Amino acid sequence: MGILKQLQGIALDGNNLQGSIPYDLCHLEALNGLMLSDNTLSSKIPPCFLSLISLRELNLGSNNFSYGVLSSLWSLEHFLQ
């Protein structure tokens, strides 16, 4: 997936995805929307998400992330505008 450098959006809601979010997503520099809700993803959000400066829409709801795993996303200044 990391070779799709111009990919702007991914919608994989409700696909029964399991495990962790792949680090390959961090190579998608043009990504402005990522929808991964309603899956069974767990673990942590890759720290490299902080480098996705084009990301404007992110939905990670209804997964199995541990409490507090999203706190690092509050530092995404471009996302909070």
Phi and psi restraints in degrees (value plus and minus 20) as a CYANA .aco file:
   2 GLY   PHI     -84.3   -44.3
   2 GLY   PSI     -34.9     5.1
   3 ILE   PHI    -103.9   -63.9
   3 ILE   PSI     -27.4    12.6
   4 LEU   PHI    -109.1   -69.1
   4 LEU   PSI      42.3    82.3
   5 LYS   PHI     -79.8   -39.8
   5 LYS   PSI     -45.8    -5.8
   6 GLN   PHI    -115.0   -75.0
   6 GLN   PSI     -18.7    21.3
   7 LEU   PHI     -81.8   -41.8
   7 LEU   PSI     108.5   148.5
   8 GLN   PHI    -124.6   -84.6
   8 GLN   PSI     -40.7    -0.7
   9 GLY   PHI    -170.7  -130.7
   9 GLY   PSI     125.9   165.9
  10 ILE   PHI    -154.5  -114.5
  10 ILE   PSI     106.2   146.2
  11 ALA   PHI    -145.3  -105.3
  11 ALA   PSI      83.4   123.4
  12 LEU   PHI    -145.1  -105.1
  12 LEU   PSI      14.9    54.9
  13 ASP   PHI     -83.2   -43.2
  13 ASP   PSI     120.6   160.6
  14 GLY   PHI      42.2    82.2
  14 GLY   PSI      17.9    57.9
  15 ASN   PHI    -129.9   -89.9
  15 ASN   PSI      -7.1    32.9
  16 ASN   PHI      37.4    77.4
  16 ASN   PSI      14.2    54.2
  17 LEU   PHI     -88.9   -48.9
  17 LEU   PSI     119.8   159.8
  18 GLN   PHI    -146.4  -106.4
  18 GLN   PSI     142.1   182.1
  19 GLY   PHI      72.0   112.0
  19 GLY   PSI    -169.5  -129.5
  20 SER   PHI    -123.9   -83.9
  20 SER   PSI     143.8   183.8
  21 ILE   PHI     -91.5   -51.5
  21 ILE   PSI     107.8   147.8
  22 PRO   PHI     -87.5   -47.5
  22 PRO   PSI     117.9   157.9
  23 TYR   PHI     -83.6   -43.6
  23 TYR   PSI     -41.7    -1.7
  24 ASP   PHI     -77.5   -37.5
  24 ASP   PSI     -46.6    -6.6
  25 LEU   PHI     -82.4   -42.4
  25 LEU   PSI     -45.4    -5.4
  26 CYS   PHI     -89.6   -49.6
  26 CYS   PSI     -33.1     6.9
  27 HIS   PHI    -110.2   -70.2
  27 HIS   PSI     -21.7    18.3
  28 LEU   PHI    -110.8   -70.8
  28 LEU   PSI      60.2   100.2
  29 GLU   PHI     -84.4   -44.4
  29 GLU   PSI     -44.5    -4.5
  30 ALA   PHI    -112.7   -72.7
  30 ALA   PSI     -18.6    21.4
  31 LEU   PHI     -83.5   -43.5
  31 LEU   PSI     100.2   140.2
  32 ASN   PHI    -136.4   -96.4
  32 ASN   PSI     -27.4    12.6
  33 GLY   PHI    -164.7  -124.7
  33 GLY   PSI     110.3   150.3
  34 LEU   PHI    -156.6  -116.6
  34 LEU   PSI      92.6   132.6
  35 MET   PHI    -135.1   -95.1
  35 MET   PSI      88.6   128.6
  36 LEU   PHI    -147.4  -107.4
  36 LEU   PSI       3.6    43.6
  37 SER   PHI     -92.6   -52.6
  37 SER   PSI     145.0   185.0
  38 ASP   PHI      38.3    78.3
  38 ASP   PSI      25.8    65.8
  39 ASN   PHI    -146.1  -106.1
  39 ASN   PSI    -185.5  -145.5
  40 THR   PHI    -143.4  -103.4
  40 THR   PSI      23.1    63.1
  41 LEU   PHI     -91.0   -51.0
  41 LEU   PSI     126.8   166.8
  42 SER   PHI    -161.6  -121.6
  42 SER   PSI    -183.1  -143.1
  43 SER   PHI      54.0    94.0
  43 SER   PSI    -166.5  -126.5
  44 LYS   PHI    -135.5   -95.5
  44 LYS   PSI     138.5   178.5
  45 ILE   PHI     -98.9   -58.9
  45 ILE   PSI     110.5   150.5
  46 PRO   PHI     -75.8   -35.8
  46 PRO   PSI     111.2   151.2
  47 PRO   PHI     -78.8   -38.8
  47 PRO   PSI     -44.0    -4.0
  48 CYS   PHI     -88.3   -48.3
  48 CYS   PSI     -29.6    10.4
  49 PHE   PHI     -78.9   -38.9
  49 PHE   PSI     -45.1    -5.1
  50 LEU   PHI     -85.2   -45.2
  50 LEU   PSI     -37.1     2.9
  51 SER   PHI    -113.0   -73.0
  51 SER   PSI     -20.8    19.2
  52 LEU   PHI    -103.4   -63.4
  52 LEU   PSI      59.5    99.5
  53 ILE   PHI     -91.6   -51.6
  53 ILE   PSI     -35.6     4.4
  54 SER   PHI    -107.6   -67.6
  54 SER   PSI     -31.3     8.7
  55 LEU   PHI     -86.5   -46.5
  55 LEU   PSI     100.6   140.6
  56 ARG   PHI    -139.8   -99.8
  56 ARG   PSI     -42.5    -2.5
  57 GLU   PHI    -153.2  -113.2
  57 GLU   PSI     105.3   145.3
  58 LEU   PHI    -160.4  -120.4
  58 LEU   PSI     103.7   143.7
  59 ASN   PHI    -148.3  -108.3
  59 ASN   PSI      90.7   130.7
  60 LEU   PHI    -138.2   -98.2
  60 LEU   PSI      -6.0    34.0
  61 GLY   PHI     -83.1   -43.1
  61 GLY   PSI     139.2   179.2
  62 SER   PHI      35.6    75.6
  62 SER   PSI      32.4    72.4
  63 ASN   PHI    -145.1  -105.1
  63 ASN   PSI    -188.4  -148.4
  64 ASN   PHI    -132.0   -92.0
  64 ASN   PSI      15.1    55.1
  65 PHE   PHI     -89.2   -49.2
  65 PHE   PSI     124.6   164.6
  66 SER   PHI     -94.4   -54.4
  66 SER   PSI     135.1   175.1
  67 TYR   PHI     -76.6   -36.6
  67 TYR   PSI     114.2   154.2
  68 GLY   PHI      69.3   109.3
  68 GLY   PSI     -24.4    15.6
  69 VAL   PHI     -87.4   -47.4
  69 VAL   PSI     -41.4    -1.4
  70 LEU   PHI    -108.9   -68.9
  70 LEU   PSI     -23.6    16.4
  71 SER   PHI     -79.3   -39.3
  71 SER   PSI     -51.0   -11.0
  72 SER   PHI     -87.0   -47.0
  72 SER   PSI     -41.3    -1.3
  73 LEU   PHI     -92.1   -52.1
  73 LEU   PSI     -36.9     3.1
  74 TRP   PHI     -85.7   -45.7
  74 TRP   PSI     -37.0     3.0
  75 SER   PHI    -106.7   -66.7
  75 SER   PSI     -16.8    23.2
  76 LEU   PHI     -99.7   -59.7
  76 LEU   PSI      64.6   104.6
  77 GLU   PHI     -76.8   -36.8
  77 GLU   PSI     -61.1   -21.1
  78 HIS   PHI     -87.7   -47.7
  78 HIS   PSI     -45.1    -5.1
  79 PHE   PHI    -100.5   -60.5
  79 PHE   PSI     -46.4    -6.4
  80 LEU   PHI    -112.8   -72.8
  80 LEU   PSI     -15.3    24.7
